[in-house]
Amino acid sequence: MHLSIKNSIFQAIVDNKWLDISYVNKKREKTNYYIGITDIDVARGRIHCDIFNVFKANRRVLSNNFIYLEGIVSASILEQSYYETPKKLRDNVSNDGALFDYLEVINFDNNILRYLSDCYRLDNDPFLKDIVMIDDIDIQVLKRSGEYGLDDTQFNILLDRVFKKPKFEAEIINRYQTLAINKFSIDINDKQYVVAYRPLMLNFKDKKLKMADKTYINKSFLITEEKKVTLGTYLEMNPDEFCANYDANEAEYIEMIKGNFREGEKVNTRPTIVFLRRQFLRGVDEALEAIHQLDCEKKLSFPLKSFFGRNKSRSRKSKQVDLVIFDRRKINIDQMRVVYNAMVNRVTYVKGPPGTGKTETIFNVLLSAYANDKTVLVCSNNNHPVSEIYQKMDFSITPHRATDKESKQLFFPMMRLGNTKEMRAAITKLRVILSYIANYKTIRVRDELTEISKKKSLENFNELKDLLMEHESQVELRERIESLLKIRTSTTIAQINEKLDDQIGLYQAKLRASKDIRDRDVLKYAISAAEDIHFQNYVFYSALQRFKKLASQSYKDLREIIEAEILDDGVVLFNKWLKNTANLKRFLAVFPIIICTNLSCEKLGSPSPHFDLVVMDEAGQCNVASSLIPIVRGTNLLLVGDTNQLQPVTVIEQNVNEDLMARYKVSAHYDYVRNSILSTMLRKDNNSKNILLRYHYRCGKKIVNFVNQRFYEKKLKLLNENPGDLIYINVKNRFNPEARNSYKEEAIEIAKIIKKNKYKDVGIVTPFVNQAALLNEALRRAGIADVSAGTIHTLQGSEKSVIIMSAALSLKTGKKTLDWINNNHELINVAVTRAKEKFIFDGDKEAIDKLSGEQSDIKILSDYVH
């Protein structure tokens, strides 16, 4: 995101950077050039600086100049530059209160946004843009001394390649491209994966090329547009540990990686100068800029106030809402609490352990939102969860009209949007809807009849709504009592304790006087909307009424896009049309529910509130920065996820992240690498409702009981009556130095058991990429074509009748590998809870017992299954 001019000046000083400015002098003449700041005269509003103009023929630095701050109309830091800022000035900007205030440095929340912007920029897979050929540079001198003086020819070549560019291109290069020297790459056929590098920076004043003090690591890399290579493929240790200790162990680490080459890869340590580029993504910075502006105008939504920890009280919209349950056989009181609270509260958090019906819950939230005439944005970090929700909505609702015996196809008024493929499908669906409304053009939809159907349907839920209101009151009373008891135990002042005792007694009396509400009470008053003819008529006619707007004159521009002769042309026009806020508002009048990924939400109007409710699924896997793209577009928020399952996958180095946290003085609550949007907001917001879905339906009892005890404090209610089977395949793994973290003994046994038992609905999971490759080879040799193995991320969000876990550990497994397994409880949790009927553990029991600590998750699981 863009910094203010004063903040840019401050950051350039502390980071030793040149500043690219546009300046208007007293004659109103505008010029662009670079400045290196030497001092600031607050009283006169003057900046003392060296000046360099890359576009001038002589390309000389003009020293000992000054300009006026008020004349600077824009400023941006030149990331690939270096300027030796005087130490006195750097000390002053940090210690001189007047200068600190003059540069408007204090804005902690803005620092958070700037931190997230930098993190997200670096959390994208880089690729090799170009190799920079500059004749006669002595690379060895550069490597040895850390800097190299360029001659005029070399200096001019570098200026032309990096800095002398049109404005837009220069901005992209400055923010998303890195000039670097290769330290270690993996050559894969004719492609190069730059693993370790050091950034290079240019000082225009002394024409010196300076190398960064430490090495940076690319944890993943695009070697083609389609093919990504990850560092984990070649490691047998935690990637963050590799990054943090690379410089001290370079030779050892290169040999370790070399030992995991499988496809003719080669080590490349040639010190070539390269351009590394990252993808240019606008959506996150647009959202962050908008949040900053809303903050300045004191217009932050409740979800954003909660994000910054400014939600000081639980804020309700209204208790008078309508509720809908599609299928009463698939609900429990926890799920209904979510539906109710999502309708009445500004922000609601839902912790949904595996197999507790998160998708069913969201389904009922969306139907209830529709009944309350709300617009909803449903989103998540990737396509799988949002597609699952969309398909459930699409296939579940097929109402019958009261006047006909035949089933009528219903297009529920929702739309799945996203990447080019999804946008093609959306336009195709819109074309079908236009034909659909043409078939019903003779039907006159009367508002009063639609409302009557709605009223008759929803009044069935009134007693349930009253019950839930009463239940929420009881929950709040228990929460208050619990909070006061905590204060009571930590207070020794008699007068305060007396008042606390009175208040606790009052709340306890209220609780005793209220009716104890149980699951059976919810089911008693719940009606299945799926079986209610009034609800079906309401949805059918209200949807038809919305769709008919598409045929009106006011939607002519959209119809022309829908009917574009070339589908991909229509996609381009549709994306542009939706980006317009007024058009989005019209679209929501027809399709009040939009479903897409977090990143694709940037296509939906300006980054400002357009939706009554944002529902984010799998929020425990959503990184903080991209999650703000949808969050800024809603006035209310429902986050659904589980902090005990897989966390967001990031490629930014931990040490780089720590440098950024220190630079922006960001607290651990916002740590980009170690947090999801769910964990961050749960830590910052102590006032919004936080609901645990306790009822587990998926796994057999013996299977899920492990995670219930280990990760969920025995809070889950295990409703699957099937006991579930636990099987242990004990093998003696033999270490193969040519194929680390892969054991054929386990692979052979797994292929045998699948073939013998003719398993079809089976998933195989392992912590290691090498073992997954070996398992797939063993399956192929055994003639098993319809089963494949993968790491844990391939199974997140899915379920199988049988799950087989290949531990791939032996007596020779290194400590670093074991530490990585032992510190990864999410892997164990997700692996176990994919299994509906049978969980099979395949491993070397002796090795696991000897090498793992008594409290390690892998050993406790091994003992539990054994």
Residue pairs with C-beta under 8 A, 6 or more apart in sequence:
1 113
1 114
1 117
1 285
1 288
1 289
1 292
2 76
2 285
2 289
3 11
3 75
3 76
3 77
3 114
4 104
5 69
5 72
5 74
5 75
6 69
6 102
6 103
6 104
7 103
7 104
7 105
7 110
8 19
8 75
8 76
8 77
9 19
9 37
9 40
9 47
9 69
9 75
9 103
10 93
10 103
10 105
11 17
11 77
12 18
12 19
12 37
12 77
12 83
12 85
13 37
13 85
13 89
13 90
13 93
14 85
14 90
14 93
14 94
15 77
15 663
16 82
16 83
16 84
16 85
16 90
17 77
17 78
17 79
17 81
17 82
17 83
18 34
18 35
18 36
18 52
18 77
18 78
18 81
18 82
18 83
18 204
19 34
19 35
19 36
19 37
19 75
19 76
19 77
19 78
20 32
20 33
20 34
20 75
20 76
20 77
20 78
20 170
20 174
21 32
21 33
21 34
21 35
21 72
21 74
21 75
22 30
22 31
22 32
22 72
22 73
22 74
22 75
23 30
23 31
23 32
23 33
23 67
23 71
23 72
23 73
24 30
24 71
24 73
25 31
25 71
26 71
30 73
31 53
32 53
32 55
33 51
33 52
33 53
33 54
34 51
34 52
34 53
34 54
34 78
34 81
34 204
35 47
35 49
35 50
35 51
35 52
35 67
36 49
36 50
36 52
36 61
36 83
36 84
36 85
36 204
36 205
37 47
37 48
37 49
37 83
37 85
37 89
38 48
38 49
38 50
38 64
38 85
38 86
38 89
39 47
39 48
39 86
39 89
40 46
40 47
40 48
40 89
40 92
40 93
40 99
40 102
40 103
41 47
41 48
41 66
42 98
42 99
42 102
45 68
45 69
45 70
46 66
46 67
46 68
46 69
47 66
47 67
47 68
47 69
47 72
48 64
48 65
48 66
49 65
49 66
49 67
50 61
50 62
50 63
50 64
50 65
50 83
50 205
51 61
51 62
51 65
52 59
52 60
52 61
52 62
52 204
52 205
53 59
54 159
54 163
54 164
54 204
55 164
59 155
59 156
59 159
61 204
61 205
63 205
76 171
76 174
78 163
78 174
79 174
79 175
80 162
80 163
80 173
80 174
80 177
80 178
80 179
80 199
80 200
80 201
80 202
81 201
81 202
81 203
81 204
82 201
82 202
82 203
82 208
82 210
83 203
83 204
83 205
84 203
84 205
92 99
93 99
93 100
93 103
93 105
94 100
100 106
108 665
109 295
109 308
110 292
110 295
111 664
111 665
111 666
112 308
112 664
112 666
112 670
113 288
113 291
113 292
114 288
114 664
115 660
115 661
115 663
115 664
115 666
115 670
115 672
116 284
116 288
116 624
116 625
116 628
116 670
116 672
117 284
117 285
117 288
117 625
118 660
118 664
119 625
119 652
119 657
119 660
119 672
119 673
120 281
120 284
120 623
120 625
120 626
120 672
121 175
121 176
121 278
122 278
122 651
122 652
122 656
123 623
123 625
123 650
123 651
123 652
123 672
124 278
124 279
124 281
124 651
125 220
125 221
125 222
125 228
125 278
125 279
125 651
126 178
126 194
126 218
126 221
126 222
126 276
126 277
126 278
127 221
127 222
127 223
127 276
127 277
127 278
128 191
128 192
128 194
128 223
128 274
128 275
128 276
128 277
129 177
129 274
129 275
129 276
129 277
130 274
130 275
131 272
131 273
131 274
131 275
132 158
132 161
132 179
132 272
132 273
132 274
132 275
134 154
134 157
134 158
134 273
135 153
135 154
136 151
136 154
137 148
137 150
137 154
137 209
137 273
138 148
139 181
139 271
139 272
139 273
140 271
141 148
142 148
142 181
142 209
142 211
142 271
143 181
143 211
143 271
146 210
146 211
146 213
147 208
147 209
147 210
147 211
148 208
148 209
149 206
149 207
149 208
149 209
150 158
150 207
150 208
150 209
151 207
152 207
155 207
158 202
158 209
159 202
161 275
162 173
162 179
162 202
163 170
163 202
165 173
172 280
175 280
176 277
176 278
176 279
176 280
177 275
177 276
177 277
177 278
178 197
178 199
178 275
178 276
178 277
179 199
179 200
179 201
179 202
179 273
179 274
179 275
180 194
180 197
180 198
180 199
180 200
180 216
180 273
180 274
180 275
180 276
181 197
181 198
181 200
181 211
181 271
181 272
181 273
181 274
182 194
182 196
182 197
182 268
182 269
182 270
182 271
182 272
182 273
182 274
183 196
183 197
183 198
183 215
183 250
183 269
183 271
184 195
184 196
184 250
184 254
184 267
184 268
184 269
185 192
185 193
185 194
185 195
185 196
185 268
185 269
185 270
186 192
186 193
186 195
186 229
186 234
186 257
186 261
186 265
186 266
186 267
186 268
187 193
187 265
187 266
187 267
187 268
188 223
188 229
188 263
188 265
189 264
191 223
191 224
192 223
192 268
193 218
193 221
193 223
193 229
194 218
194 221
194 274
194 276
195 217
195 218
195 221
195 231
195 257
196 215
196 216
196 217
196 218
196 246
196 250
197 215
197 216
197 218
197 274
197 276
198 211
198 212
198 214
198 215
198 216
199 211
199 212
199 216
200 209
200 210
200 211
200 212
200 273
201 209
201 210
201 212
202 208
202 209
202 210
203 210
214 247
214 655
215 246
215 247
215 250
216 653
216 656
217 231
217 242
217 243
217 246
217 653
218 231
218 276
218 651
219 230
219 231
219 232
219 239
219 243
219 651
219 652
219 653
220 228
220 229
220 230
220 231
220 651
221 228
221 229
222 228
222 229
223 229
230 769
231 239
231 242
232 239
232 769
233 260
233 769
233 770
234 256
234 257
234 260
234 261
235 242
235 256
235 257
235 260
236 256
236 260
236 740
236 741
236 768
236 814
236 816
236 817
237 256
237 814
237 816
237 817
237 819
237 820
238 816
238 819
238 820
238 823
240 653
240 654
240 673
241 816
241 819
241 820
242 253
243 653
243 654
243 655
244 653
244 654
244 655
245 253
246 253
254 267
254 269
256 740
257 267
258 267
259 737
259 738
259 740
260 740
260 770
262 770
262 773
281 599
282 602
283 599
283 601
283 602
283 626
283 629
284 625
284 626
284 628
284 629
286 602
286 607
286 629
287 602
287 607
287 628
287 629
287 631
287 632
288 625
288 628
289 607
290 606
290 607
290 608
290 632
291 300
291 304
291 607
291 628
291 632
294 300
294 301
294 304
294 608
294 632
295 304
295 308
300 308
300 310
301 609
301 632
301 634
301 635
301 636
302 311
302 315
302 346
302 347
302 635
302 636
302 637
303 346
303 347
303 614
303 631
303 634
303 635
303 636
303 637
304 631
304 632
305 311
306 346
306 347
306 637
306 681
306 684
306 685
306 687
306 688
307 628
307 631
307 680
307 681
307 684
307 685
308 684
309 669
309 684
309 685
311 346
311 347
311 685
311 687
311 688
312 687
313 687
314 345
314 687
314 688
314 689
315 345
315 346
315 347
316 344
316 345
316 346
317 343
317 344
317 345
317 346
317 636
318 344
319 344
319 469
321 340
321 343
321 344
321 368
321 372
321 465
322 343
322 368
322 371
322 372
322 458
322 461
322 465
323 336
323 339
323 340
323 343
323 368
323 371
323 458
323 461
323 464
323 465
323 468
324 339
324 364
324 367
324 368
324 370
324 371
324 458
324 461
324 529
324 535
325 331
325 336
325 339
325 364
325 461
325 464
325 526
325 527
325 528
325 529
326 363
326 364
326 367
326 396
326 397
326 528
326 529
326 530
327 360
327 528
327 530
328 523
328 526
328 527
328 528
329 528
330 357
330 360
331 360
331 364
331 522
331 523
331 526
332 357
332 519
332 522
332 695
333 471
333 517
333 518
333 519
333 522
334 356
334 691
334 692
334 693
334 694
334 695
335 357
335 360
335 361
335 364
335 693
335 695
336 364
336 464
336 468
336 522
336 526
337 468
337 471
337 472
337 475
337 691
338 348
338 350
338 361
338 365
338 638
338 640
338 691
338 693
339 361
339 364
339 365
339 368
340 465
340 468
340 469
340 472
341 348
341 472
341 689
341 691
342 348
342 365
342 368
342 369
342 613
342 615
342 636
342 638
343 365
343 368
343 369
343 372
345 636
345 688
345 689
346 635
346 636
346 637
346 688
347 636
347 637
347 638
347 639
347 681
347 685
347 688
347 689
348 637
348 638
348 639
348 688
348 689
348 690
348 691
349 639
349 678
349 681
349 682
349 685
349 688
349 689
349 690
349 691
350 358
350 361
350 638
350 639
350 640
350 641
350 691
350 692
350 693
351 641
351 642
351 643
351 690
351 691
351 692
351 693
352 358
352 361
352 640
352 641
352 642
352 693
353 642
353 644
353 692
353 693
353 696
353 707
353 711
353 712
353 716
353 833
354 642
354 645
354 696
354 698
354 699
354 707
354 829
354 830
354 833
354 834
355 696
355 697
355 698
355 699
355 704
355 799
355 833
356 693
356 694
356 695
356 696
356 697
356 716
357 693
357 695
357 697
358 617
358 640
358 693
359 385
359 388
359 389
359 392
359 617
360 392
361 640
361 693
362 378
362 389
362 615
362 617
362 640
363 389
363 392
363 393
363 396
365 615
365 638
366 376
366 378
366 389
366 393
366 414
366 593
366 615
367 529
369 376
369 592
369 593
369 612
369 613
370 376
370 413
370 539
370 592
370 593
371 454
371 458
373 592
374 592
374 612
374 613
375 588
375 592
375 593
375 594
375 610
375 611
375 612
375 613
376 592
376 593
376 594
376 611
376 612
376 613
376 614
376 615
377 594
377 596
377 601
377 604
377 610
377 611
377 613
377 614
377 615
377 630
377 633
377 634
378 386
378 389
378 390
378 593
378 594
378 595
378 596
378 615
378 617
379 386
379 595
379 596
379 597
379 598
379 601
379 614
379 615
379 616
379 617
379 630
380 386
380 597
380 598
380 616
380 617
380 618
380 619
380 621
380 622
381 597
381 598
381 618
381 621
381 622
381 623
381 626
381 627
381 648
382 597
382 618
382 621
383 418
383 597
384 797
385 617
385 618
385 797
386 416
386 418
386 595
386 596
386 597
386 617
387 416
388 797
389 595
389 617
390 414
390 416
390 595
393 412
393 414
393 593
394 412
396 530
397 410
397 412
397 530
397 539
398 407
398 408
398 409
398 410
399 408
399 410
399 535
399 536
399 537
399 539
399 540
400 406
400 407
400 408
400 533
400 536
401 408
401 536
401 537
401 540
402 533
402 537
408 540
409 436
410 539
410 540
410 543
411 429
411 432
411 433
411 436
411 543
411 547
412 539
412 543
412 593
413 542
413 543
413 546
413 547
413 590
413 591
413 592
413 593
414 591
414 592
414 593
414 594
414 595
415 426
415 429
415 587
415 591
415 593
415 594
415 595
416 422
416 425
416 426
416 595
416 596
417 423
417 426
417 578
417 594
417 595
417 596
417 600
417 603
417 604
418 596
418 597
418 600
419 597
419 600
420 568
420 571
422 596
422 600
423 571
423 574
423 575
424 567
424 568
424 571
426 574
427 561
427 562
427 564
427 567
427 570
427 571
427 574
428 567
430 550
430 562
431 562
431 563
433 547
433 550
434 550
434 551
434 559
434 562
434 563
436 547
437 544
437 547
437 548
437 550
437 551
438 551
440 544
441 551
443 544
445 541
445 544
445 545
445 548
447 545
449 541
450 537
450 538
450 541
450 542
450 545
453 534
453 535
453 537
453 538
453 541
454 534
454 538
454 542
456 534
457 529
457 532
457 534
457 535
457 538
458 535
460 527
460 532
461 525
461 526
461 527
463 525
464 522
464 525
464 526
464 527
467 517
467 521
467 522
467 525
468 522
470 514
470 515
470 517
471 517
473 514
474 511
474 514
474 517
477 507
477 510
477 511
477 514
478 511
480 507
481 504
481 507
481 508
481 511
484 500
484 503
484 504
484 507
485 504
487 500
488 497
488 500
488 501
488 504
491 497
491 500
529 535
546 589
546 590
546 591
546 592
547 590
549 555
549 589
549 590
550 558
550 559
550 590
551 559
554 586
555 586
555 590
557 577
557 583
558 577
558 583
558 586
558 587
561 570
561 573
561 574
561 577
562 570
562 574
563 570
564 570
564 573
575 603
577 583
578 584
578 587
578 603
578 604
578 605
579 603
579 604
579 605
580 605
581 605
581 606
581 608
581 610
583 605
584 604
584 605
584 610
585 605
585 610
588 594
588 610
588 611
594 604
594 611
596 603
596 604
598 616
598 622
598 626
598 627
598 629
598 630
599 626
599 629
601 629
601 630
601 633
602 629
604 610
604 633
605 633
607 629
607 632
607 633
608 632
608 633
609 632
609 633
609 634
609 635
610 633
610 634
611 633
611 634
611 635
612 634
612 635
612 636
613 634
613 635
613 636
613 637
613 638
614 630
614 631
614 633
614 634
614 636
614 637
614 638
615 638
615 640
616 622
616 627
616 630
616 631
616 637
616 638
616 639
616 640
616 641
616 677
617 640
617 641
618 640
618 641
618 797
619 627
619 639
619 640
619 641
619 676
619 677
619 678
620 641
620 642
620 643
620 644
620 645
620 646
620 647
620 676
620 678
620 679
621 641
621 645
621 646
621 647
621 648
621 649
621 676
621 796
622 641
622 648
622 676
622 677
622 678
623 648
623 650
623 672
623 676
623 677
624 670
624 672
624 675
624 676
624 677
624 680
625 672
627 676
627 677
628 677
631 637
631 677
639 677
639 678
639 681
641 676
641 678
643 676
643 678
643 679
643 682
644 711
644 712
644 825
644 826
644 829
645 796
645 826
645 829
645 830
646 792
646 793
646 796
646 826
646 827
646 830
647 674
647 675
647 676
647 826
648 675
648 676
649 793
650 672
650 673
652 672
652 673
654 673
657 671
657 672
657 673
660 666
660 672
661 671
668 674
669 675
669 680
669 683
669 684
670 680
682 690
692 715
694 715
694 716
694 717
695 716
695 717
695 719
696 704
696 708
696 716
696 717
696 718
696 719
696 720
697 719
697 720
698 704
698 720
698 799
698 833
698 836
699 720
699 724
699 832
699 833
699 835
699 836
700 720
700 722
700 723
700 724
700 725
700 835
700 836
700 837
700 838
701 718
701 720
701 721
701 722
701 723
701 724
702 723
702 724
702 725
702 726
703 724
703 726
703 832
703 833
703 835
703 838
703 839
704 716
704 718
704 720
704 724
704 832
704 833
705 718
706 832
706 861
706 864
707 828
707 829
707 832
707 833
708 714
708 715
708 716
708 718
710 825
710 828
710 829
710 857
710 860
711 825
711 829
720 836
722 836
722 837
724 835
724 836
724 837
724 838
724 839
725 837
725 838
725 839
726 838
726 839
726 841
726 864
726 865
727 838
727 839
727 840
727 841
727 865
728 840
728 841
728 843
728 845
728 862
728 865
728 866
729 746
729 749
729 750
729 753
729 840
729 841
729 842
729 843
730 843
730 844
730 845
730 866
731 743
731 745
731 746
731 749
731 842
731 843
731 844
732 745
732 844
732 846
733 743
733 745
733 746
733 808
733 809
733 810
733 811
733 843
733 844
733 847
734 743
734 745
734 810
735 810
735 811
735 812
735 813
736 742
736 743
736 744
739 770
739 774
740 770
741 768
741 770
741 771
741 808
741 813
741 817
742 768
742 770
742 771
742 773
742 774
742 808
743 771
743 774
743 806
743 808
743 810
743 844
744 774
744 778
745 844
746 771
746 775
746 806
746 807
746 808
746 842
746 843
747 771
747 774
747 775
747 777
747 778
747 806
748 778
749 842
750 764
750 775
750 778
750 779
750 789
750 804
750 806
750 842
751 775
751 778
751 779
751 781
751 782
751 784
752 782
753 759
753 804
753 840
754 762
754 779
754 782
754 784
754 787
754 804
755 782
755 783
755 784
759 787
759 801
759 802
760 786
760 787
761 800
761 801
761 802
762 787
762 800
762 801
762 802
762 803
762 804
763 795
763 798
763 800
763 802
763 803
763 804
763 834
764 772
764 775
764 787
764 788
764 789
764 790
764 803
764 804
764 805
764 806
765 789
765 790
765 791
765 792
765 794
765 795
765 803
765 804
765 805
765 806
765 831
765 834
766 772
766 775
766 789
766 790
766 791
766 805
766 806
766 807
766 808
767 791
767 792
767 807
767 808
767 820
767 821
767 824
767 827
768 791
768 808
769 791
770 808
771 789
771 806
771 808
772 789
772 790
772 791
775 789
775 806
776 788
776 789
779 785
779 787
779 788
779 789
789 806
792 826
792 827
792 830
792 831
795 803
795 830
795 831
795 834
796 830
798 834
799 834
799 835
799 836
800 834
800 835
800 836
801 835
801 836
801 837
801 838
802 835
802 837
802 838
802 839
802 840
803 831
803 832
803 834
803 835
803 838
803 839
803 840
804 840
804 842
805 831
805 832
805 839
805 840
805 841
805 842
805 843
806 842
806 843
807 841
807 842
807 843
807 844
807 848
807 858
807 862
808 843
809 817
809 818
809 821
809 843
809 844
809 847
809 848
809 851
809 858
810 844
810 847
811 844
811 846
811 847
811 850
811 851
813 847
813 851
818 851
818 852
818 856
821 827
821 852
821 856
821 857
821 858
822 852
822 853
822 856
822 857
822 858
824 857
825 857
828 857
828 858
828 861
832 839
832 861
839 865
841 861
841 862
841 865
841 866
843 862
845 862
845 866
848 858
848 859
848 862
849 859
849 862
852 858
852 859
852 862
853 859
